[in-house]
Amino acid sequence: MGIPNCCTVSETRKDETILSVIKRLFGEHITSRLVKTQNREISFRCIAYNMHRLTNLITRLMFSTQPDLSFDI
């Protein structure tokens, strides 16, 4: 299978890391039976992951005495 030509190795590693975090946070099993609802379930997990990251960012900015913007957004 290999890495697609359009992606660099660092992009592929970043994608794999994000998928690993999503699996760790929300579980790796899909409960839906139909392909349409399976895709929807995965999309909702990605949305939940983005909301989780956004919430953590806002919390860090609101409650820190000296905001540290050096972490990835």
DABELTA-V813963 format. One record per run of one state. SS is the DSSP state (H for helix, E for strand, C for the rest). FROM is the first residue (numbers start at 1). TO is the last residue. If there is no record, write none. Layout:
# DABELTA-V813963
ss: (SS,SS)
from: (FROM,FROM)
to: (TO,TO)
This chain:
# DABELTA-V813963
ss: (C,H,C,H,C)
from: (1,9,27,35,64)
to: (8,26,34,63,73)
